[in-house]
Amino acid sequence: MIKLILAIFSSIFILVSAALIYYWRDIQYDPSAMDLFSYFILLPLVLSFILLSPYLIYQAYQSYKKHKQQQALRLQQQATPQVVEQKQDVAAVKWLNLNLFSSFALSAFGEDDAIIDELKNFKSPELDHSLTNNYGLPVLSYRITALDEQLDADSTIEEGRTARIKALIQQQLEQQCEILYSIAEHLKQSAFFYDSEIAYQYRMHPAWIDANYQSDDPDHVEQQAQQVPRLNQLNIHLLLPYNLLLLWDEHSAQAMLLDFMQTLGVVSQQVNIQHHFIEQANAYSDWLALLGEISTQTEQVSVLINVDSEIDQDVLDEKMWQTDHYVAAEFASSWCIAAPDVKIQQAEASKQLKIALNVQDLSACLSHGAPDSVDAIEQEQPFVLLLDEATEIKVIKQTNQTFAAALIESHHFLHSKPIFGDTQALAKIGGFMLGPHLSTQNTAMIYSTDQASTHAFFQANLESHSFKPVI
């Protein structure tokens, strides 16, 4: 605005001065001091004001209008500060709640809780008996030696990476067998009571399907329907690395999973198998999206199997082009999980998983979502599982800044990355799935800088820790 006024005044001053000088020179006029002040100062000012008056009036009106709006907004905020603050809090945090019925994990560090114990002691990789580098020398790896014995005992034409991954999937299914049997019985009873079409599949005598079937019970009696909470479907989510997409036989894997479920008595119509080929860059966000989807499935239960193996010479040869010190690893983990409203006959949830999204104040989030964390903070044992690289400066600064206000210090952290060596495509998902084994205390936390405003909590004793967030 000032530049515009100066520009107009300067232009008028130059024009008026030039006209006066030429005119006075022609008539040979000798101006006095008063004439010079009047014609060279006052006249340009008056002409400038006349030209700028519409613009100045418009600007004054806009300033007055803006002042009135700000004053009205200030009065409104002063009148209802608590209501506005509550609305902001409600909009800021979103909670995902799930029930965890069973959890298992396997790696070179051991199984389940043993993995956490070895992680605290930092178990180093060992020289691999089969894998070599470009010079033919043995390399370090996190190989599951028990898997070698199983593969040697089984007669299979498959070798290498895919064979090891299938063996890990089979191992996790066997670990989940107890809860899967309870789910199978519940699915059957639910079909008898709620779904006549699926019930027909269960009521068919096995001899109609398998001509070689011979019943061990000569007095076979058709099972009667019993009322149970409705359960329509078992979802099996198989999480695999993206670089396996072109090598993996989905049809063969699906047949293996269906055969296993049919041995438990579940008909294929009630089993939904989904393959997820996940890229490392999107792994954590895809994982949270999957958990969010499961939290809305009120009549379904899900089994999540996360598995990867790079104990394969061909895979290692590809990786060695990028680094001479690549540490290959293999691991598997599985959950049986469902929305909070899902009930399974003869099975109780062992943990409750709460995921807080868009967290700005971690202290307030802990007081609502994990009240038992106060006891954990006072102790020296780690209860926060960090999924990121522990030596990165950016990660250190972010975690310290995030947890400082909640009085959570570095000795409360445990980093899961070393378990997986350089096999990192599904490492953050695998680390997250170790959460239920992190501590025998009531509260455990999971955090990654990939989603800086997201915090996950595991809690036991569901009945004594009911949580109803205000949304």
C-alpha positions as CSV (number, residue, x, y, z in Angstrom):
1,M,0.0,0.0,0.0
2,I,2.8,2.4,0.9
3,K,4.6,1.6,-2.4
4,L,1.4,2.5,-4.3
5,I,1.0,5.8,-2.5
6,L,4.7,6.8,-3.1
7,A,4.5,5.7,-6.8
8,I,1.4,7.9,-7.4
9,F,2.8,10.9,-5.5
10,S,6.1,10.6,-7.3
11,S,4.4,10.5,-10.7
12,I,2.2,13.4,-10.0
13,F,5.1,15.4,-8.6
14,I,7.2,14.8,-11.7
15,L,4.3,15.8,-14.1
16,V,3.3,18.9,-12.1
17,S,6.9,20.0,-11.7
18,A,7.7,19.6,-15.4
19,A,4.6,21.5,-16.4
20,L,5.3,24.4,-14.0
21,I,8.9,24.8,-14.9
22,Y,8.2,25.0,-18.7
23,Y,5.3,27.4,-18.1
24,W,7.2,29.7,-15.8
25,R,10.1,29.8,-18.1
26,D,7.9,30.8,-21.1
27,I,6.3,33.7,-19.2
28,Q,9.6,34.5,-17.3
29,Y,7.8,34.3,-14.0
30,D,9.9,34.7,-10.8
31,P,8.2,32.4,-8.1
32,S,8.4,33.2,-4.5
33,A,9.1,30.6,-1.7
34,M,5.4,30.4,-1.0
35,D,4.7,29.6,-4.7
36,L,7.3,26.9,-4.7
37,F,5.8,25.2,-1.6
38,S,2.2,25.5,-2.8
39,Y,2.8,24.2,-6.4
40,F,5.5,21.6,-5.8
41,I,4.3,20.2,-2.5
42,L,0.7,20.9,-1.7
43,L,-0.7,20.5,-5.2
44,P,0.9,17.0,-5.8
45,L,-0.4,16.0,-2.4
46,V,-4.0,17.1,-3.1
47,L,-4.0,15.5,-6.5
48,S,-2.6,12.2,-5.1
49,F,-5.3,12.2,-2.3
50,I,-8.0,12.7,-4.9
51,L,-6.8,9.8,-7.0
52,L,-6.2,7.5,-4.0
53,S,-9.4,8.3,-2.1
54,P,-11.5,5.4,-3.6
55,Y,-8.7,2.9,-2.8
56,L,-8.2,4.2,0.7
57,I,-11.9,4.1,1.4
58,Y,-12.1,0.4,0.2
59,Q,-9.1,-0.6,2.4
60,A,-10.6,1.1,5.4
61,Y,-13.8,-0.8,5.0
62,Q,-12.0,-4.2,4.6
63,S,-10.0,-3.5,7.8
64,Y,-13.1,-2.6,9.7
65,K,-14.9,-5.7,8.5
66,K,-11.9,-7.9,9.5
67,H,-11.7,-6.3,12.9
68,K,-15.4,-7.1,13.5
69,Q,-15.0,-10.7,12.5
70,Q,-12.0,-11.2,14.8
71,Q,-13.8,-9.6,17.7
72,A,-16.8,-11.9,17.2
73,L,-14.6,-15.0,17.0
74,R,-12.7,-13.9,20.1
75,L,-16.0,-13.5,22.0
76,Q,-17.2,-16.9,20.8
77,Q,-14.0,-18.6,22.0
78,Q,-14.1,-16.9,25.3
79,A,-17.7,-18.0,25.8
80,T,-17.2,-21.7,25.0
81,P,-13.5,-22.7,25.6
82,Q,-14.3,-26.1,27.1
83,V,-16.6,-27.2,24.3
84,V,-14.0,-26.3,21.7
85,E,-11.2,-28.1,23.6
86,Q,-13.3,-31.2,23.9
87,K,-14.1,-31.2,20.2
88,Q,-10.5,-30.9,19.3
89,D,-9.5,-33.8,21.6
90,V,-12.2,-36.0,20.1
91,A,-11.2,-35.3,16.6
92,A,-7.5,-35.8,17.4
93,V,-7.3,-39.4,18.7
94,K,-8.9,-42.4,17.1
95,W,-8.8,-45.8,18.8
96,L,-8.7,-49.3,17.2
97,N,-9.5,-52.1,19.6
98,L,-8.9,-55.8,18.9
99,N,-8.9,-59.0,20.9
100,L,-5.9,-61.3,20.6
101,F,-6.6,-65.0,21.3
102,S,-3.2,-66.5,20.6
103,S,0.3,-65.4,19.4
104,F,3.3,-67.4,18.4
105,A,6.7,-66.5,16.9
106,L,9.7,-68.3,15.7
107,S,13.2,-67.1,14.7
108,A,16.9,-68.0,15.1
109,F,16.6,-66.5,18.6
110,G,14.1,-69.1,19.6
111,E,10.3,-69.2,20.1
112,D,7.9,-66.7,21.7
113,D,9.2,-65.3,25.0
114,A,12.7,-66.8,24.4
115,I,13.1,-64.4,21.5
116,I,12.6,-61.4,23.8
117,D,15.1,-62.9,26.3
118,E,17.8,-63.4,23.6
119,L,17.0,-59.9,22.2
120,K,17.9,-58.4,25.5
121,N,21.2,-60.3,25.5
122,F,21.7,-59.5,21.8
123,K,22.4,-62.9,20.2
124,S,24.8,-62.5,17.3
125,P,24.4,-64.2,13.9
126,E,26.3,-67.4,13.3
127,L,28.4,-68.8,10.4
128,D,26.0,-70.5,8.0
129,H,26.9,-74.0,7.0
130,S,25.6,-73.7,3.4
131,L,25.5,-70.0,2.4
132,T,28.7,-68.4,1.0
133,N,29.7,-65.0,-0.3
134,N,31.2,-64.1,-3.7
135,Y,34.6,-65.5,-2.6
136,G,33.2,-68.9,-1.5
137,L,33.6,-68.1,2.2
138,P,30.8,-68.8,4.7
139,V,28.6,-65.9,5.7
140,L,26.8,-65.0,8.9
141,S,23.1,-65.6,9.0
142,Y,20.1,-66.1,11.3
143,R,19.1,-69.6,10.2
144,I,16.5,-71.7,12.1
145,T,18.4,-74.9,12.4
146,A,15.3,-76.9,13.5
147,L,13.8,-76.1,10.1
148,D,16.7,-77.9,8.3
149,E,15.9,-81.1,10.2
150,Q,12.2,-80.8,9.3
151,L,12.9,-80.3,5.6
152,D,15.4,-83.1,5.5
153,A,12.8,-85.4,7.1
154,D,10.1,-84.4,4.7
155,S,10.0,-85.8,1.2
156,T,9.4,-82.8,-1.0
157,I,10.5,-81.8,-4.5
158,E,10.6,-78.1,-3.5
159,E,13.9,-76.6,-2.4
160,G,15.2,-73.3,-1.3
161,R,13.4,-70.3,-0.2
162,T,9.8,-71.2,-1.0
163,A,10.2,-74.6,0.6
164,R,11.4,-73.0,3.9
165,I,8.6,-70.4,3.8
166,K,6.0,-73.2,3.4
167,A,7.5,-75.1,6.2
168,L,7.4,-72.0,8.4
169,I,3.7,-71.5,7.5
170,Q,2.9,-75.1,8.4
171,Q,4.8,-74.8,11.7
172,Q,2.7,-71.7,12.6
173,L,-0.6,-73.5,11.7
174,E,0.4,-76.3,14.0
175,Q,1.1,-73.9,16.8
176,Q,-2.3,-72.3,16.3
177,C,-4.0,-75.7,16.2
178,E,-5.7,-75.4,19.6
179,I,-7.5,-72.1,18.9
180,L,-8.2,-73.2,15.4
181,Y,-10.0,-76.3,16.7
182,S,-12.2,-74.1,18.9
183,I,-12.9,-71.8,15.9
184,A,-13.8,-74.8,13.8
185,E,-16.3,-76.1,16.4
186,H,-17.8,-72.6,16.7
187,L,-18.1,-72.2,12.9
188,K,-19.9,-75.5,12.7
189,Q,-22.3,-74.7,15.5
190,S,-22.9,-71.2,14.1
191,A,-23.7,-72.7,10.6
192,F,-26.1,-75.2,12.1
193,F,-28.0,-72.5,13.9
194,Y,-27.8,-69.5,11.5
195,D,-27.0,-70.7,7.9
196,S,-28.9,-73.6,6.5
197,E,-26.9,-73.7,3.3
198,I,-23.5,-74.0,5.1
199,A,-25.2,-76.4,7.6
200,Y,-26.0,-78.7,4.7
201,Q,-22.3,-79.0,3.9
202,Y,-21.6,-80.0,7.5
203,R,-24.5,-82.4,7.6
204,M,-23.4,-84.3,4.5
205,H,-22.0,-87.7,5.4
206,P,-18.2,-87.8,4.7
207,A,-18.8,-90.9,2.5
208,W,-20.7,-88.7,0.0
209,I,-17.6,-86.7,-0.5
210,D,-14.9,-89.3,0.0
211,A,-15.7,-92.8,-1.3
212,N,-12.9,-94.3,0.8
213,Y,-14.2,-92.9,4.1
214,Q,-15.1,-95.5,6.8
215,S,-16.8,-94.3,9.9
216,D,-15.3,-95.4,13.3
217,D,-18.7,-94.8,14.9
218,P,-21.4,-97.2,13.7
219,D,-24.0,-95.3,15.7
220,H,-23.3,-92.0,13.9
221,V,-25.9,-89.4,15.0
222,E,-26.5,-86.2,13.2
223,Q,-25.3,-83.2,15.2
224,Q,-28.0,-81.0,16.5
225,A,-27.9,-77.2,16.3
226,Q,-26.9,-75.2,19.4
227,Q,-27.3,-71.5,19.8
228,V,-23.9,-69.7,19.8
229,P,-22.7,-66.2,19.0
230,R,-22.8,-65.9,15.2
231,L,-19.5,-66.5,13.5
232,N,-19.6,-66.6,9.7
233,Q,-16.0,-66.8,8.5
234,L,-12.4,-67.5,9.2
235,N,-10.0,-65.2,7.4
236,I,-6.4,-66.4,6.9
237,H,-4.1,-63.5,5.9
238,L,-0.7,-64.6,4.6
239,L,1.8,-61.8,4.7
240,L,4.8,-62.3,2.3
241,P,7.6,-60.1,1.0
242,Y,6.9,-58.3,-2.3
243,N,9.9,-59.8,-4.0
244,L,8.3,-63.2,-3.7
245,L,5.3,-62.2,-5.9
246,L,6.6,-63.9,-9.1
247,L,7.9,-67.0,-7.3
248,W,5.1,-67.9,-5.0
249,D,2.4,-70.4,-6.0
250,E,-0.8,-69.1,-4.5
251,H,-2.8,-72.0,-5.7
252,S,-0.5,-74.5,-3.9
253,A,-0.4,-72.4,-0.7
254,Q,-4.2,-72.1,-0.7
255,A,-4.6,-75.8,-1.1
256,M,-2.3,-76.4,1.8
257,L,-4.2,-74.1,4.1
258,L,-7.6,-75.4,3.1
259,D,-6.4,-79.0,3.6
260,F,-5.2,-78.1,7.1
261,M,-8.6,-76.5,8.0
262,Q,-10.6,-79.4,6.6
263,T,-8.7,-81.8,8.9
264,L,-10.1,-79.7,11.7
265,G,-13.6,-80.0,10.3
266,V,-14.1,-76.6,8.6
267,V,-15.8,-76.5,5.2
268,S,-14.0,-74.4,2.6
269,Q,-17.0,-72.1,2.2
270,Q,-16.2,-70.6,5.6
271,V,-12.5,-70.1,5.0
272,N,-11.3,-67.0,3.2
273,I,-7.6,-67.0,2.3
274,Q,-5.8,-63.7,1.3
275,H,-2.3,-63.3,0.1
276,H,-0.6,-59.9,0.9
277,F,2.7,-59.2,-0.9
278,I,4.1,-56.3,1.0
279,E,6.8,-53.8,0.1
280,Q,9.2,-52.7,2.9
281,A,8.5,-49.0,2.4
282,N,4.7,-49.5,3.0
283,A,4.9,-52.4,5.4
284,Y,3.9,-50.6,8.6
285,S,1.1,-48.5,7.1
286,D,-0.3,-51.6,5.3
287,W,-0.2,-53.5,8.6
288,L,-2.1,-50.9,10.5
289,A,-4.6,-50.7,7.7
290,L,-5.2,-54.4,7.9
291,L,-5.7,-54.3,11.6
292,G,-8.1,-51.4,11.2
293,E,-10.1,-53.5,8.7
294,I,-10.2,-56.5,11.1
295,S,-11.4,-54.3,13.9
296,T,-14.7,-53.7,12.0
297,Q,-15.4,-57.4,11.2
298,T,-18.0,-58.3,13.9
299,E,-18.8,-61.8,12.7
300,Q,-15.4,-63.0,11.5
301,V,-12.1,-64.1,13.1
302,S,-8.7,-63.7,11.5
303,V,-5.5,-65.6,11.5
304,L,-2.5,-63.5,10.5
305,I,0.7,-65.3,9.4
306,N,3.8,-63.2,8.7
307,V,6.7,-65.2,7.3
308,D,9.9,-64.6,5.3
309,S,13.1,-66.4,4.6
310,E,16.2,-65.4,2.7
311,I,18.2,-68.5,3.6
312,D,18.8,-69.3,0.0
313,Q,22.0,-69.0,-2.0
314,D,20.3,-67.5,-5.1
315,V,18.7,-64.8,-3.0
316,L,22.0,-64.1,-1.2
317,D,23.9,-63.8,-4.5
318,E,21.5,-61.1,-5.6
319,K,21.9,-59.2,-2.3
320,M,25.7,-59.5,-2.4
321,W,25.8,-57.2,-5.4
322,Q,24.8,-54.4,-3.1
323,T,26.8,-55.2,0.1
324,D,29.5,-57.7,1.1
325,H,28.1,-58.0,4.6
326,Y,24.5,-59.1,4.1
327,V,23.1,-61.0,7.0
328,A,20.2,-63.2,5.8
329,A,17.5,-64.3,8.2
330,E,14.2,-66.2,8.4
331,F,11.3,-65.9,10.8
332,A,7.6,-66.5,11.2
333,S,4.9,-65.2,13.5
334,S,1.1,-65.7,13.7
335,W,-1.9,-64.2,15.5
336,C,-5.4,-65.2,16.0
337,I,-7.2,-61.9,16.3
338,A,-10.7,-60.5,16.0
339,A,-12.9,-57.4,16.8
340,P,-13.8,-56.9,20.4
341,D,-17.4,-58.0,19.9
342,V,-16.4,-61.4,18.5
343,K,-16.8,-64.3,20.9
344,I,-15.4,-67.8,20.4
345,Q,-16.8,-70.8,22.3
346,Q,-14.3,-72.4,24.7
347,A,-11.7,-69.7,24.1
348,E,-10.8,-66.5,25.9
349,A,-8.8,-63.6,24.5
350,S,-5.3,-63.5,26.2
351,K,-4.5,-59.9,25.3
352,Q,-6.3,-56.7,24.2
353,L,-4.6,-54.7,21.5
354,K,-5.4,-50.9,21.4
355,I,-4.0,-48.7,18.7
356,A,-4.2,-44.9,19.1
357,L,-4.0,-42.9,16.0
358,N,-3.3,-39.1,15.7
359,V,-1.8,-38.9,19.2
360,Q,-0.5,-35.4,20.1
361,D,-0.2,-35.8,23.9
362,L,1.3,-39.2,24.8
363,S,0.8,-38.7,28.5
364,A,-2.9,-38.1,28.1
365,C,-3.1,-41.1,25.8
366,L,-1.4,-43.4,28.4
367,S,-3.7,-42.3,31.1
368,H,-6.8,-43.3,29.0
369,G,-5.5,-46.3,27.0
370,A,-2.9,-47.8,29.3
371,P,-3.3,-46.8,32.9
372,D,-1.0,-49.6,34.1
373,S,1.9,-48.0,32.2
374,V,2.6,-45.9,35.3
375,D,3.8,-49.1,37.1
376,A,5.9,-50.1,34.1
377,I,7.6,-46.6,33.9
378,E,8.7,-46.9,37.6
379,Q,10.5,-50.2,36.9
380,E,13.7,-50.7,34.9
381,Q,12.5,-53.4,32.6
382,P,11.9,-52.5,29.0
383,F,8.3,-52.4,28.0
384,V,8.4,-50.3,24.7
385,L,9.3,-52.2,21.6
386,L,10.8,-49.9,19.0
387,L,10.7,-51.2,15.4
388,D,13.3,-48.8,13.9
389,E,17.1,-48.8,13.6
390,A,18.5,-47.9,17.0
391,T,21.6,-46.1,15.7
392,E,20.0,-43.6,13.4
393,I,20.2,-40.1,14.7
394,K,16.8,-39.2,13.3
395,V,15.2,-42.1,15.1
396,I,16.9,-41.3,18.4
397,K,15.8,-37.7,18.3
398,Q,12.2,-38.6,17.3
399,T,11.8,-41.2,20.0
400,N,13.3,-39.1,22.8
401,Q,11.1,-36.2,21.8
402,T,8.0,-38.3,21.7
403,F,8.5,-40.2,25.0
404,A,10.2,-37.5,27.1
405,A,6.9,-35.9,28.2
406,A,5.6,-39.3,29.3
407,L,8.7,-39.9,31.5
408,I,9.6,-42.9,29.4
409,E,13.4,-43.2,29.1
410,S,15.9,-45.1,27.0
411,H,16.2,-48.0,29.3
412,H,12.5,-48.7,28.7
413,F,13.2,-49.3,25.0
414,L,13.9,-52.6,23.3
415,H,14.7,-52.6,19.6
416,S,13.4,-55.5,17.5
417,K,15.5,-54.9,14.3
418,P,18.5,-57.1,15.2
419,I,16.3,-60.2,15.1
420,F,15.8,-59.9,11.4
421,G,19.3,-59.2,10.3
422,D,19.2,-57.5,6.8
423,T,15.9,-59.3,5.9
424,Q,13.8,-56.3,6.5
425,A,10.9,-56.4,4.1
426,L,8.5,-57.7,6.9
427,A,10.7,-56.9,9.9
428,K,8.4,-54.1,11.3
429,I,5.4,-56.4,11.1
430,G,7.3,-59.2,12.7
431,G,8.5,-56.9,15.4
432,F,5.0,-55.6,16.1
433,M,3.8,-59.2,16.4
434,L,6.3,-59.8,19.2
435,G,4.5,-57.3,21.3
436,P,2.4,-59.9,23.3
437,H,5.7,-61.7,24.3
438,L,7.4,-58.5,25.4
439,S,6.6,-58.5,29.1
440,T,4.8,-60.4,31.8
441,Q,3.5,-57.0,33.0
442,N,0.1,-55.7,32.2
443,T,1.2,-53.2,29.6
444,A,3.5,-53.3,26.6
445,M,3.9,-50.7,23.9
446,I,4.9,-50.7,20.2
447,Y,6.2,-47.7,18.3
448,S,7.7,-46.8,15.0
449,T,8.7,-43.4,13.6
450,D,7.1,-44.5,10.3
451,Q,3.8,-43.5,12.0
452,A,5.0,-40.9,14.5
453,S,1.6,-40.2,16.0
454,T,0.5,-43.8,16.3
455,H,1.0,-45.9,19.5
456,A,0.0,-49.5,20.1
457,F,-0.7,-51.0,23.6
458,F,-1.0,-54.7,24.6
459,Q,-2.9,-55.4,27.8
460,A,-3.8,-58.6,29.6
461,N,-6.7,-59.2,32.0
462,L,-9.4,-57.8,29.7
463,E,-12.2,-58.0,32.3
464,S,-10.4,-55.9,34.8
465,H,-9.2,-53.3,32.2
466,S,-12.4,-52.3,30.3
467,F,-11.8,-49.3,28.1
468,K,-14.4,-47.2,26.5
469,P,-12.9,-44.2,24.7
470,V,-15.1,-41.2,24.1
471,I,-15.4,-40.8,20.4
